[in-house]
Each structure stands twice: as C-alpha cells, then as structure tokens.
Amino acid sequence: MNIGQRIAQARGFNRLTQGQLADALSVTVQTVSNWERGRRMPDADSIRQLCVIMHISADWLLGLSDEAGLK
C-alpha cells in the first residue's frame, strides 16, 4: 500500500471527506486528491499535520510500519 492509499484509508477511518481534510490542512481538495491518487506527495509539514489530524503514526503513513496507531 502506498502513501496515497494510506491517506485515503485513514481519512475513511476518521470519516472525513476530502474537503474536510483539505480544510483542516489548509490545502485544496485537489491537493488531497492528488496525494491519494499518487500524483503528488505531501511535504514534511503536511505529513506531520496528517498524522495529528487523523491520529496515525508517521511510520505507518510512510509504509515503515504495519501499526497504524489509529485510535
């Protein structure tokens, strides 16, 4: 599973739309969509924010761990 698939999975677990996640991150819906489709990669600050907002570990998001840390 790649980072985009993990973002989509965590977003679904947290019951967030792409729009809600985009608003929380102060990015566009298109940005979130591009991440989830693998067209773009989030920068380091966005990765940190994704982890905080969706209660996931950076290691899981980056594919370094199978332990999501989802709460």
CHARMM internal coordinates of N, CA and C (Angstrom, degrees):
IC EDIT
DIST 1 N 1 CA 1.4536
DIST 1 CA 1 C 1.5283
ANGL 1 N 1 CA 1 C 107.86
DIST 1 C 2 N 1.3348
ANGL 1 CA 1 C 2 N 116.55
DIHE 1 N 1 CA 1 C 2 N 133.25
DIST 2 N 2 CA 1.4591
ANGL 1 C 2 N 2 CA 119.82
DIHE 1 CA 1 C 2 N 2 CA -179.45
DIST 2 CA 2 C 1.5370
ANGL 2 N 2 CA 2 C 111.08
DIHE 1 C 2 N 2 CA 2 C -92.84
DIST 2 C 3 N 1.3196
ANGL 2 CA 2 C 3 N 116.29
DIHE 2 N 2 CA 2 C 3 N 176.22
DIST 3 N 3 CA 1.4634
ANGL 2 C 3 N 3 CA 120.85
DIHE 2 CA 2 C 3 N 3 CA -175.63
DIST 3 CA 3 C 1.5331
ANGL 3 N 3 CA 3 C 111.66
DIHE 2 C 3 N 3 CA 3 C -61.31
DIST 3 C 4 N 1.3159
ANGL 3 CA 3 C 4 N 117.19
DIHE 3 N 3 CA 3 C 4 N -37.63
DIST 4 N 4 CA 1.4578
ANGL 3 C 4 N 4 CA 119.77
DIHE 3 CA 3 C 4 N 4 CA 179.15
DIST 4 CA 4 C 1.5196
ANGL 4 N 4 CA 4 C 112.14
DIHE 3 C 4 N 4 CA 4 C -64.05
DIST 4 C 5 N 1.3188
ANGL 4 CA 4 C 5 N 116.44
DIHE 4 N 4 CA 4 C 5 N -42.51
DIST 5 N 5 CA 1.4584
ANGL 4 C 5 N 5 CA 120.75
DIHE 4 CA 4 C 5 N 5 CA 177.70
DIST 5 CA 5 C 1.5271
ANGL 5 N 5 CA 5 C 110.68
DIHE 4 C 5 N 5 CA 5 C -64.76
DIST 5 C 6 N 1.3194
ANGL 5 CA 5 C 6 N 116.44
DIHE 5 N 5 CA 5 C 6 N -36.13
DIST 6 N 6 CA 1.4686
ANGL 5 C 6 N 6 CA 120.14
DIHE 5 CA 5 C 6 N 6 CA 179.06
DIST 6 CA 6 C 1.5333
ANGL 6 N 6 CA 6 C 111.15
DIHE 5 C 6 N 6 CA 6 C -69.75
DIST 6 C 7 N 1.3366
ANGL 6 CA 6 C 7 N 116.89
DIHE 6 N 6 CA 6 C 7 N -37.64
DIST 7 N 7 CA 1.4648
ANGL 6 C 7 N 7 CA 119.65
DIHE 6 CA 6 C 7 N 7 CA 176.32
DIST 7 CA 7 C 1.5296
ANGL 7 N 7 CA 7 C 109.14
DIHE 6 C 7 N 7 CA 7 C -62.28
DIST 7 C 8 N 1.3255
ANGL 7 CA 7 C 8 N 116.47
DIHE 7 N 7 CA 7 C 8 N -46.46
DIST 8 N 8 CA 1.4644
ANGL 7 C 8 N 8 CA 120.63
DIHE 7 CA 7 C 8 N 8 CA -179.81
DIST 8 CA 8 C 1.5333
ANGL 8 N 8 CA 8 C 111.21
DIHE 7 C 8 N 8 CA 8 C -62.08
DIST 8 C 9 N 1.3241
ANGL 8 CA 8 C 9 N 116.68
DIHE 8 N 8 CA 8 C 9 N -42.06
DIST 9 N 9 CA 1.4639
ANGL 8 C 9 N 9 CA 120.59
DIHE 8 CA 8 C 9 N 9 CA 179.89
DIST 9 CA 9 C 1.5259
ANGL 9 N 9 CA 9 C 110.96
DIHE 8 C 9 N 9 CA 9 C -63.71
DIST 9 C 10 N 1.3139
ANGL 9 CA 9 C 10 N 116.98
DIHE 9 N 9 CA 9 C 10 N -46.74
DIST 10 N 10 CA 1.4678
ANGL 9 C 10 N 10 CA 121.04
DIHE 9 CA 9 C 10 N 10 CA -179.73
DIST 10 CA 10 C 1.5298
ANGL 10 N 10 CA 10 C 110.56
DIHE 9 C 10 N 10 CA 10 C -65.67
DIST 10 C 11 N 1.3239
ANGL 10 CA 10 C 11 N 116.85
DIHE 10 N 10 CA 10 C 11 N -37.63
DIST 11 N 11 CA 1.4618
ANGL 10 C 11 N 11 CA 120.61
DIHE 10 CA 10 C 11 N 11 CA 178.18
DIST 11 CA 11 C 1.5183
ANGL 11 N 11 CA 11 C 109.99
DIHE 10 C 11 N 11 CA 11 C -62.56
DIST 11 C 12 N 1.3287
ANGL 11 CA 11 C 12 N 116.38
DIHE 11 N 11 CA 11 C 12 N -43.14
DIST 12 N 12 CA 1.4620
ANGL 11 C 12 N 12 CA 120.92
DIHE 11 CA 11 C 12 N 12 CA 177.73
DIST 12 CA 12 C 1.5178
ANGL 12 N 12 CA 12 C 112.10
DIHE 11 C 12 N 12 CA 12 C -63.55
DIST 12 C 13 N 1.3256
ANGL 12 CA 12 C 13 N 116.49
DIHE 12 N 12 CA 12 C 13 N -42.92
DIST 13 N 13 CA 1.4558
ANGL 12 C 13 N 13 CA 121.00
DIHE 12 CA 12 C 13 N 13 CA 179.23
DIST 13 CA 13 C 1.5267
ANGL 13 N 13 CA 13 C 110.39
DIHE 12 C 13 N 13 CA 13 C -60.44
DIST 13 C 14 N 1.3324
ANGL 13 CA 13 C 14 N 115.91
DIHE 13 N 13 CA 13 C 14 N -37.34
DIST 14 N 14 CA 1.4654
ANGL 13 C 14 N 14 CA 121.48
DIHE 13 CA 13 C 14 N 14 CA -179.38
DIST 14 CA 14 C 1.5306
ANGL 14 N 14 CA 14 C 112.99
DIHE 13 C 14 N 14 CA 14 C -86.63
DIST 14 C 15 N 1.3324
ANGL 14 CA 14 C 15 N 115.53
DIHE 14 N 14 CA 14 C 15 N 1.79
DIST 15 N 15 CA 1.4681
ANGL 14 C 15 N 15 CA 121.85
DIHE 14 CA 14 C 15 N 15 CA 178.14
DIST 15 CA 15 C 1.5303
ANGL 15 N 15 CA 15 C 112.10
DIHE 14 C 15 N 15 CA 15 C 56.00
DIST 15 C 16 N 1.3138
ANGL 15 CA 15 C 16 N 114.37
DIHE 15 N 15 CA 15 C 16 N 46.58
DIST 16 N 16 CA 1.4631
ANGL 15 C 16 N 16 CA 120.90
DIHE 15 CA 15 C 16 N 16 CA 177.70
DIST 16 CA 16 C 1.5162
ANGL 16 N 16 CA 16 C 109.49
DIHE 15 C 16 N 16 CA 16 C -110.66
DIST 16 C 17 N 1.3111
ANGL 16 CA 16 C 17 N 116.37
DIHE 16 N 16 CA 16 C 17 N 139.75
DIST 17 N 17 CA 1.4584
ANGL 16 C 17 N 17 CA 119.81
DIHE 16 CA 16 C 17 N 17 CA 170.96
DIST 17 CA 17 C 1.5257
ANGL 17 N 17 CA 17 C 108.05
DIHE 16 C 17 N 17 CA 17 C -80.39
DIST 17 C 18 N 1.3202
ANGL 17 CA 17 C 18 N 115.94
DIHE 17 N 17 CA 17 C 18 N 166.10
DIST 18 N 18 CA 1.4618
ANGL 17 C 18 N 18 CA 118.71
DIHE 17 CA 17 C 18 N 18 CA 175.00
DIST 18 CA 18 C 1.5262
ANGL 18 N 18 CA 18 C 109.63
DIHE 17 C 18 N 18 CA 18 C -59.59
DIST 18 C 19 N 1.3159
ANGL 18 CA 18 C 19 N 117.22
DIHE 18 N 18 CA 18 C 19 N -37.50
DIST 19 N 19 CA 1.4623
ANGL 18 C 19 N 19 CA 121.30
DIHE 18 CA 18 C 19 N 19 CA 179.55
DIST 19 CA 19 C 1.5094
ANGL 19 N 19 CA 19 C 112.89
DIHE 18 C 19 N 19 CA 19 C -64.38
DIST 19 C 20 N 1.3289
ANGL 19 CA 19 C 20 N 116.54
DIHE 19 N 19 CA 19 C 20 N -42.36
DIST 20 N 20 CA 1.4642
ANGL 19 C 20 N 20 CA 120.27
DIHE 19 CA 19 C 20 N 20 CA 179.07
DIST 20 CA 20 C 1.5242
ANGL 20 N 20 CA 20 C 110.86
DIHE 19 C 20 N 20 CA 20 C -65.27
DIST 20 C 21 N 1.3251
ANGL 20 CA 20 C 21 N 116.28
DIHE 20 N 20 CA 20 C 21 N -42.50
DIST 21 N 21 CA 1.4620
ANGL 20 C 21 N 21 CA 119.71
DIHE 20 CA 20 C 21 N 21 CA 178.57
DIST 21 CA 21 C 1.5227
ANGL 21 N 21 CA 21 C 110.48
DIHE 20 C 21 N 21 CA 21 C -65.48
DIST 21 C 22 N 1.3190
ANGL 21 CA 21 C 22 N 116.21
DIHE 21 N 21 CA 21 C 22 N -42.43
DIST 22 N 22 CA 1.4655
ANGL 21 C 22 N 22 CA 120.43
DIHE 21 CA 21 C 22 N 22 CA 178.48
DIST 22 CA 22 C 1.5248
ANGL 22 N 22 CA 22 C 110.75
DIHE 21 C 22 N 22 CA 22 C -59.31
DIST 22 C 23 N 1.3355
ANGL 22 CA 22 C 23 N 117.33
DIHE 22 N 22 CA 22 C 23 N -44.53
DIST 23 N 23 CA 1.4676
ANGL 22 C 23 N 23 CA 121.09
DIHE 22 CA 22 C 23 N 23 CA 178.82
DIST 23 CA 23 C 1.5275
ANGL 23 N 23 CA 23 C 110.95
DIHE 22 C 23 N 23 CA 23 C -61.40
DIST 23 C 24 N 1.3263
ANGL 23 CA 23 C 24 N 116.68
DIHE 23 N 23 CA 23 C 24 N -43.20
DIST 24 N 24 CA 1.4696
ANGL 23 C 24 N 24 CA 120.63
DIHE 23 CA 23 C 24 N 24 CA -179.13
DIST 24 CA 24 C 1.5258
ANGL 24 N 24 CA 24 C 111.67
DIHE 23 C 24 N 24 CA 24 C -64.18
DIST 24 C 25 N 1.3369
ANGL 24 CA 24 C 25 N 116.12
DIHE 24 N 24 CA 24 C 25 N -29.90
DIST 25 N 25 CA 1.4619
ANGL 24 C 25 N 25 CA 121.36
DIHE 24 CA 24 C 25 N 25 CA -178.42
DIST 25 CA 25 C 1.5295
ANGL 25 N 25 CA 25 C 112.97
DIHE 24 C 25 N 25 CA 25 C -95.48
DIST 25 C 26 N 1.3234
ANGL 25 CA 25 C 26 N 116.53
DIHE 25 N 25 CA 25 C 26 N -5.49
DIST 26 N 26 CA 1.4709
ANGL 25 C 26 N 26 CA 122.35
DIHE 25 CA 25 C 26 N 26 CA -175.65
DIST 26 CA 26 C 1.5274
ANGL 26 N 26 CA 26 C 111.66
DIHE 25 C 26 N 26 CA 26 C 58.38
DIST 26 C 27 N 1.3380
ANGL 26 CA 26 C 27 N 114.78
DIHE 26 N 26 CA 26 C 27 N 43.76
DIST 27 N 27 CA 1.4597
ANGL 26 C 27 N 27 CA 121.94
DIHE 26 CA 26 C 27 N 27 CA 173.87
DIST 27 CA 27 C 1.5247
ANGL 27 N 27 CA 27 C 107.68
DIHE 26 C 27 N 27 CA 27 C -127.30
DIST 27 C 28 N 1.3167
ANGL 27 CA 27 C 28 N 117.47
DIHE 27 N 27 CA 27 C 28 N 175.57
DIST 28 N 28 CA 1.4609
ANGL 27 C 28 N 28 CA 120.82
DIHE 27 CA 27 C 28 N 28 CA 178.86
DIST 28 CA 28 C 1.5317
ANGL 28 N 28 CA 28 C 110.51
DIHE 27 C 28 N 28 CA 28 C -85.69
DIST 28 C 29 N 1.3260
ANGL 28 CA 28 C 29 N 114.72
DIHE 28 N 28 CA 28 C 29 N 160.46
DIST 29 N 29 CA 1.4593
ANGL 28 C 29 N 29 CA 120.24
DIHE 28 CA 28 C 29 N 29 CA 174.30
DIST 29 CA 29 C 1.5211
ANGL 29 N 29 CA 29 C 109.59
DIHE 28 C 29 N 29 CA 29 C -60.05
DIST 29 C 30 N 1.3211
ANGL 29 CA 29 C 30 N 116.65
DIHE 29 N 29 CA 29 C 30 N -36.69
DIST 30 N 30 CA 1.4603
ANGL 29 C 30 N 30 CA 121.02
DIHE 29 CA 29 C 30 N 30 CA 179.05
DIST 30 CA 30 C 1.5286
ANGL 30 N 30 CA 30 C 111.53
DIHE 29 C 30 N 30 CA 30 C -60.96
DIST 30 C 31 N 1.3288
ANGL 30 CA 30 C 31 N 116.54
DIHE 30 N 30 CA 30 C 31 N -36.21
DIST 31 N 31 CA 1.4657
ANGL 30 C 31 N 31 CA 120.21
DIHE 30 CA 30 C 31 N 31 CA 177.86
DIST 31 CA 31 C 1.5185
ANGL 31 N 31 CA 31 C 110.51
DIHE 30 C 31 N 31 CA 31 C -63.44
DIST 31 C 32 N 1.3296
ANGL 31 CA 31 C 32 N 116.90
DIHE 31 N 31 CA 31 C 32 N -47.82
DIST 32 N 32 CA 1.4709
ANGL 31 C 32 N 32 CA 120.78
DIHE 31 CA 31 C 32 N 32 CA 178.80
DIST 32 CA 32 C 1.5255
ANGL 32 N 32 CA 32 C 109.77
DIHE 31 C 32 N 32 CA 32 C -61.37
DIST 32 C 33 N 1.3145
ANGL 32 CA 32 C 33 N 116.92
DIHE 32 N 32 CA 32 C 33 N -44.19
DIST 33 N 33 CA 1.4597
ANGL 32 C 33 N 33 CA 121.28
DIHE 32 CA 32 C 33 N 33 CA 178.26
DIST 33 CA 33 C 1.5272
ANGL 33 N 33 CA 33 C 111.13
DIHE 32 C 33 N 33 CA 33 C -59.27
DIST 33 C 34 N 1.3179
ANGL 33 CA 33 C 34 N 116.96
DIHE 33 N 33 CA 33 C 34 N -44.20
DIST 34 N 34 CA 1.4717
ANGL 33 C 34 N 34 CA 120.57
DIHE 33 CA 33 C 34 N 34 CA 178.88
DIST 34 CA 34 C 1.5216
ANGL 34 N 34 CA 34 C 111.84
DIHE 33 C 34 N 34 CA 34 C -62.67
DIST 34 C 35 N 1.3322
ANGL 34 CA 34 C 35 N 117.22
DIHE 34 N 34 CA 34 C 35 N -38.72
DIST 35 N 35 CA 1.4701
ANGL 34 C 35 N 35 CA 119.86
DIHE 34 CA 34 C 35 N 35 CA 176.55
DIST 35 CA 35 C 1.5236
ANGL 35 N 35 CA 35 C 110.13
DIHE 34 C 35 N 35 CA 35 C -62.34
DIST 35 C 36 N 1.3433
ANGL 35 CA 35 C 36 N 115.55
DIHE 35 N 35 CA 35 C 36 N -48.47
DIST 36 N 36 CA 1.4586
ANGL 35 C 36 N 36 CA 119.92
DIHE 35 CA 35 C 36 N 36 CA -176.20
DIST 36 CA 36 C 1.5181
ANGL 36 N 36 CA 36 C 112.17
DIHE 35 C 36 N 36 CA 36 C -65.88
DIST 36 C 37 N 1.3064
ANGL 36 CA 36 C 37 N 118.33
DIHE 36 N 36 CA 36 C 37 N -30.23
DIST 37 N 37 CA 1.4682
ANGL 36 C 37 N 37 CA 122.04
DIHE 36 CA 36 C 37 N 37 CA 178.85
DIST 37 CA 37 C 1.5227
ANGL 37 N 37 CA 37 C 112.80
DIHE 36 C 37 N 37 CA 37 C -86.19
DIST 37 C 38 N 1.3296
ANGL 37 CA 37 C 38 N 117.16
DIHE 37 N 37 CA 37 C 38 N -4.42
DIST 38 N 38 CA 1.4506
ANGL 37 C 38 N 38 CA 120.81
DIHE 37 CA 37 C 38 N 38 CA 179.67
DIST 38 CA 38 C 1.5126
ANGL 38 N 38 CA 38 C 114.19
DIHE 37 C 38 N 38 CA 38 C 78.96
DIST 38 C 39 N 1.3134
ANGL 38 CA 38 C 39 N 117.00
DIHE 38 N 38 CA 38 C 39 N 14.27
DIST 39 N 39 CA 1.4647
ANGL 38 C 39 N 39 CA 120.72
DIHE 38 CA 38 C 39 N 39 CA 179.06
DIST 39 CA 39 C 1.5191
ANGL 39 N 39 CA 39 C 112.38
DIHE 38 C 39 N 39 CA 39 C -80.75
DIST 39 C 40 N 1.3020
ANGL 39 CA 39 C 40 N 116.16
DIHE 39 N 39 CA 39 C 40 N -26.96
DIST 40 N 40 CA 1.4705
ANGL 39 C 40 N 40 CA 122.73
DIHE 39 CA 39 C 40 N 40 CA 179.21
DIST 40 CA 40 C 1.5263
ANGL 40 N 40 CA 40 C 107.91
DIHE 39 C 40 N 40 CA 40 C -140.03
DIST 40 C 41 N 1.3347
ANGL 40 CA 40 C 41 N 114.30
DIHE 40 N 40 CA 40 C 41 N 161.81
DIST 41 N 41 CA 1.4641
ANGL 40 C 41 N 41 CA 120.68
DIHE 40 CA 40 C 41 N 41 CA 176.70
DIST 41 CA 41 C 1.5248
ANGL 41 N 41 CA 41 C 108.67
DIHE 40 C 41 N 41 CA 41 C -116.01
DIST 41 C 42 N 1.3277
ANGL 41 CA 41 C 42 N 117.46
DIHE 41 N 41 CA 41 C 42 N 139.86
DIST 42 N 42 CA 1.4678
ANGL 41 C 42 N 42 CA 118.99
DIHE 41 CA 41 C 42 N 42 CA 175.25
DIST 42 CA 42 C 1.5199
ANGL 42 N 42 CA 42 C 110.27
DIHE 41 C 42 N 42 CA 42 C -67.99
DIST 42 C 43 N 1.3364
ANGL 42 CA 42 C 43 N 116.05
DIHE 42 N 42 CA 42 C 43 N 147.71
DIST 43 N 43 CA 1.4665
ANGL 42 C 43 N 43 CA 119.60
DIHE 42 CA 42 C 43 N 43 CA 176.40
DIST 43 CA 43 C 1.5302
ANGL 43 N 43 CA 43 C 109.09
DIHE 42 C 43 N 43 CA 43 C -78.47
DIST 43 C 44 N 1.3166
ANGL 43 CA 43 C 44 N 116.41
DIHE 43 N 43 CA 43 C 44 N 175.40
DIST 44 N 44 CA 1.4643
ANGL 43 C 44 N 44 CA 121.65
DIHE 43 CA 43 C 44 N 44 CA -174.83
DIST 44 CA 44 C 1.5238
ANGL 44 N 44 CA 44 C 112.31
DIHE 43 C 44 N 44 CA 44 C -59.25
DIST 44 C 45 N 1.3230
ANGL 44 CA 44 C 45 N 117.96
DIHE 44 N 44 CA 44 C 45 N -42.00
DIST 45 N 45 CA 1.4573
ANGL 44 C 45 N 45 CA 120.12
DIHE 44 CA 44 C 45 N 45 CA -180.00
DIST 45 CA 45 C 1.5256
ANGL 45 N 45 CA 45 C 110.89
DIHE 44 C 45 N 45 CA 45 C -66.63
DIST 45 C 46 N 1.3176
ANGL 45 CA 45 C 46 N 117.36
DIHE 45 N 45 CA 45 C 46 N -39.07
DIST 46 N 46 CA 1.4687
ANGL 45 C 46 N 46 CA 120.69
DIHE 45 CA 45 C 46 N 46 CA 178.05
DIST 46 CA 46 C 1.5194
ANGL 46 N 46 CA 46 C 110.78
DIHE 45 C 46 N 46 CA 46 C -65.68
DIST 46 C 47 N 1.3215
ANGL 46 CA 46 C 47 N 117.55
DIHE 46 N 46 CA 46 C 47 N -37.91
DIST 47 N 47 CA 1.4719
ANGL 46 C 47 N 47 CA 120.91
DIHE 46 CA 46 C 47 N 47 CA 176.74
DIST 47 CA 47 C 1.5266
ANGL 47 N 47 CA 47 C 109.75
DIHE 46 C 47 N 47 CA 47 C -61.39
DIST 47 C 48 N 1.3267
ANGL 47 CA 47 C 48 N 116.56
DIHE 47 N 47 CA 47 C 48 N -44.78
DIST 48 N 48 CA 1.4655
ANGL 47 C 48 N 48 CA 120.15
DIHE 47 CA 47 C 48 N 48 CA 178.23
DIST 48 CA 48 C 1.5165
ANGL 48 N 48 CA 48 C 110.57
DIHE 47 C 48 N 48 CA 48 C -60.02
DIST 48 C 49 N 1.3395
ANGL 48 CA 48 C 49 N 116.83
DIHE 48 N 48 CA 48 C 49 N -46.05
DIST 49 N 49 CA 1.4623
ANGL 48 C 49 N 49 CA 120.92
DIHE 48 CA 48 C 49 N 49 CA -179.38
DIST 49 CA 49 C 1.5302
ANGL 49 N 49 CA 49 C 111.38
DIHE 48 C 49 N 49 CA 49 C -64.91
DIST 49 C 50 N 1.3286
ANGL 49 CA 49 C 50 N 117.30
DIHE 49 N 49 CA 49 C 50 N -40.72
DIST 50 N 50 CA 1.4615
ANGL 49 C 50 N 50 CA 121.05
DIHE 49 CA 49 C 50 N 50 CA 177.40
DIST 50 CA 50 C 1.5274
ANGL 50 N 50 CA 50 C 110.89
DIHE 49 C 50 N 50 CA 50 C -57.54
DIST 50 C 51 N 1.3203
ANGL 50 CA 50 C 51 N 115.89
DIHE 50 N 50 CA 50 C 51 N -43.73
DIST 51 N 51 CA 1.4639
ANGL 50 C 51 N 51 CA 120.65
DIHE 50 CA 50 C 51 N 51 CA -179.12
DIST 51 CA 51 C 1.5210
ANGL 51 N 51 CA 51 C 111.55
DIHE 50 C 51 N 51 CA 51 C -64.43
DIST 51 C 52 N 1.3150
ANGL 51 CA 51 C 52 N 116.86
DIHE 51 N 51 CA 51 C 52 N -42.31
DIST 52 N 52 CA 1.4735
ANGL 51 C 52 N 52 CA 120.95
DIHE 51 CA 51 C 52 N 52 CA -179.73
DIST 52 CA 52 C 1.5247
ANGL 52 N 52 CA 52 C 110.18
DIHE 51 C 52 N 52 CA 52 C -67.92
DIST 52 C 53 N 1.3145
ANGL 52 CA 52 C 53 N 117.08
DIHE 52 N 52 CA 52 C 53 N -48.79
DIST 53 N 53 CA 1.4648
ANGL 52 C 53 N 53 CA 121.67
DIHE 52 CA 52 C 53 N 53 CA -176.03
DIST 53 CA 53 C 1.5276
ANGL 53 N 53 CA 53 C 111.73
DIHE 52 C 53 N 53 CA 53 C -64.24
DIST 53 C 54 N 1.3288
ANGL 53 CA 53 C 54 N 116.60
DIHE 53 N 53 CA 53 C 54 N -41.01
DIST 54 N 54 CA 1.4640
ANGL 53 C 54 N 54 CA 119.67
DIHE 53 CA 53 C 54 N 54 CA -174.40
DIST 54 CA 54 C 1.5224
ANGL 54 N 54 CA 54 C 113.76
DIHE 53 C 54 N 54 CA 54 C -102.26
DIST 54 C 55 N 1.3406
ANGL 54 CA 54 C 55 N 116.85
DIHE 54 N 54 CA 54 C 55 N 5.98
DIST 55 N 55 CA 1.4725
ANGL 54 C 55 N 55 CA 121.73
DIHE 54 CA 54 C 55 N 55 CA 175.19
DIST 55 CA 55 C 1.5263
ANGL 55 N 55 CA 55 C 112.17
DIHE 54 C 55 N 55 CA 55 C 57.22
DIST 55 C 56 N 1.3291
ANGL 55 CA 55 C 56 N 115.07
DIHE 55 N 55 CA 55 C 56 N 49.15
DIST 56 N 56 CA 1.4601
ANGL 55 C 56 N 56 CA 120.94
DIHE 55 CA 55 C 56 N 56 CA 178.65
DIST 56 CA 56 C 1.5197
ANGL 56 N 56 CA 56 C 109.23
DIHE 55 C 56 N 56 CA 56 C -124.56
DIST 56 C 57 N 1.3157
ANGL 56 CA 56 C 57 N 115.62
DIHE 56 N 56 CA 56 C 57 N 160.67
DIST 57 N 57 CA 1.4633
ANGL 56 C 57 N 57 CA 118.85
DIHE 56 CA 56 C 57 N 57 CA 178.08
DIST 57 CA 57 C 1.5258
ANGL 57 N 57 CA 57 C 109.52
DIHE 56 C 57 N 57 CA 57 C -87.43
DIST 57 C 58 N 1.3141
ANGL 57 CA 57 C 58 N 115.75
DIHE 57 N 57 CA 57 C 58 N 147.25
DIST 58 N 58 CA 1.4674
ANGL 57 C 58 N 58 CA 120.85
DIHE 57 CA 57 C 58 N 58 CA 177.17
DIST 58 CA 58 C 1.5282
ANGL 58 N 58 CA 58 C 109.91
DIHE 57 C 58 N 58 CA 58 C -64.17
DIST 58 C 59 N 1.3278
ANGL 58 CA 58 C 59 N 117.25
DIHE 58 N 58 CA 58 C 59 N -35.90
DIST 59 N 59 CA 1.4625
ANGL 58 C 59 N 59 CA 119.83
DIHE 58 CA 58 C 59 N 59 CA 178.61
DIST 59 CA 59 C 1.5230
ANGL 59 N 59 CA 59 C 111.06
DIHE 58 C 59 N 59 CA 59 C -60.02
DIST 59 C 60 N 1.3338
ANGL 59 CA 59 C 60 N 116.90
DIHE 59 N 59 CA 59 C 60 N -42.83
DIST 60 N 60 CA 1.4641
ANGL 59 C 60 N 60 CA 120.03
DIHE 59 CA 59 C 60 N 60 CA 178.64
DIST 60 CA 60 C 1.5263
ANGL 60 N 60 CA 60 C 110.22
DIHE 59 C 60 N 60 CA 60 C -66.00
DIST 60 C 61 N 1.3237
ANGL 60 CA 60 C 61 N 116.21
DIHE 60 N 60 CA 60 C 61 N -46.94
DIST 61 N 61 CA 1.4580
ANGL 60 C 61 N 61 CA 120.53
DIHE 60 CA 60 C 61 N 61 CA -178.15
DIST 61 CA 61 C 1.5283
ANGL 61 N 61 CA 61 C 111.34
DIHE 60 C 61 N 61 CA 61 C -57.77
DIST 61 C 62 N 1.3114
ANGL 61 CA 61 C 62 N 116.72
DIHE 61 N 61 CA 61 C 62 N -38.44
DIST 62 N 62 CA 1.4563
ANGL 61 C 62 N 62 CA 121.78
DIHE 61 CA 61 C 62 N 62 CA -178.60
DIST 62 CA 62 C 1.5279
ANGL 62 N 62 CA 62 C 113.33
DIHE 61 C 62 N 62 CA 62 C -86.08
DIST 62 C 63 N 1.3196
ANGL 62 CA 62 C 63 N 117.24
DIHE 62 N 62 CA 62 C 63 N -0.24
DIST 63 N 63 CA 1.4549
ANGL 62 C 63 N 63 CA 120.75
DIHE 62 CA 62 C 63 N 63 CA 178.07
DIST 63 CA 63 C 1.5108
ANGL 63 N 63 CA 63 C 114.46
DIHE 62 C 63 N 63 CA 63 C 81.59
DIST 63 C 64 N 1.3292
ANGL 63 CA 63 C 64 N 117.15
DIHE 63 N 63 CA 63 C 64 N 17.39
DIST 64 N 64 CA 1.4559
ANGL 63 C 64 N 64 CA 121.15
DIHE 63 CA 63 C 64 N 64 CA -178.96
DIST 64 CA 64 C 1.5268
ANGL 64 N 64 CA 64 C 112.27
DIHE 63 C 64 N 64 CA 64 C -90.98
DIST 64 C 65 N 1.3301
ANGL 64 CA 64 C 65 N 115.93
DIHE 64 N 64 CA 64 C 65 N -10.59
DIST 65 N 65 CA 1.4601
ANGL 64 C 65 N 65 CA 121.60
DIHE 64 CA 64 C 65 N 65 CA -177.69
DIST 65 CA 65 C 1.5219
ANGL 65 N 65 CA 65 C 109.14
DIHE 64 C 65 N 65 CA 65 C -146.70
DIST 65 C 66 N 1.3221
ANGL 65 CA 65 C 66 N 115.62
DIHE 65 N 65 CA 65 C 66 N 151.52
DIST 66 N 66 CA 1.4563
ANGL 65 C 66 N 66 CA 120.47
DIHE 65 CA 65 C 66 N 66 CA 173.88
DIST 66 CA 66 C 1.5231
ANGL 66 N 66 CA 66 C 111.27
DIHE 65 C 66 N 66 CA 66 C -90.53
DIST 66 C 67 N 1.3170
ANGL 66 CA 66 C 67 N 116.48
DIHE 66 N 66 CA 66 C 67 N -5.22
DIST 67 N 67 CA 1.4616
ANGL 66 C 67 N 67 CA 122.95
DIHE 66 CA 66 C 67 N 67 CA -177.41
DIST 67 CA 67 C 1.5206
ANGL 67 N 67 CA 67 C 108.87
DIHE 66 C 67 N 67 CA 67 C -92.45
DIST 67 C 68 N 1.3472
ANGL 67 CA 67 C 68 N 116.55
DIHE 67 N 67 CA 67 C 68 N 106.11
DIST 68 N 68 CA 1.4507
ANGL 67 C 68 N 68 CA 121.11
DIHE 67 CA 67 C 68 N 68 CA -174.41
DIST 68 CA 68 C 1.5271
ANGL 68 N 68 CA 68 C 112.99
DIHE 67 C 68 N 68 CA 68 C -71.79
DIST 68 C 69 N 1.3015
ANGL 68 CA 68 C 69 N 117.01
DIHE 68 N 68 CA 68 C 69 N -32.20
DIST 69 N 69 CA 1.4528
ANGL 68 C 69 N 69 CA 119.00
DIHE 68 CA 68 C 69 N 69 CA -175.43
DIST 69 CA 69 C 1.5146
ANGL 69 N 69 CA 69 C 111.85
DIHE 68 C 69 N 69 CA 69 C 76.74
DIST 69 C 70 N 1.3417
ANGL 69 CA 69 C 70 N 117.70
DIHE 69 N 69 CA 69 C 70 N 14.93
DIST 70 N 70 CA 1.4572
ANGL 69 C 70 N 70 CA 121.16
DIHE 69 CA 69 C 70 N 70 CA 179.42
DIST 70 CA 70 C 1.5151
ANGL 70 N 70 CA 70 C 109.52
DIHE 69 C 70 N 70 CA 70 C -65.21
DIST 70 C 71 N 1.3276
ANGL 70 CA 70 C 71 N 114.51
DIHE 70 N 70 CA 70 C 71 N 135.65
DIST 71 N 71 CA 1.4613
ANGL 70 C 71 N 71 CA 119.64
DIHE 70 CA 70 C 71 N 71 CA -178.58
DIST 71 CA 71 C 1.5021
ANGL 71 N 71 CA 71 C 110.50
DIHE 70 C 71 N 71 CA 71 C -112.87
END
COOR INIT
IC SEED 1 N 1 CA 1 C
IC BUILD
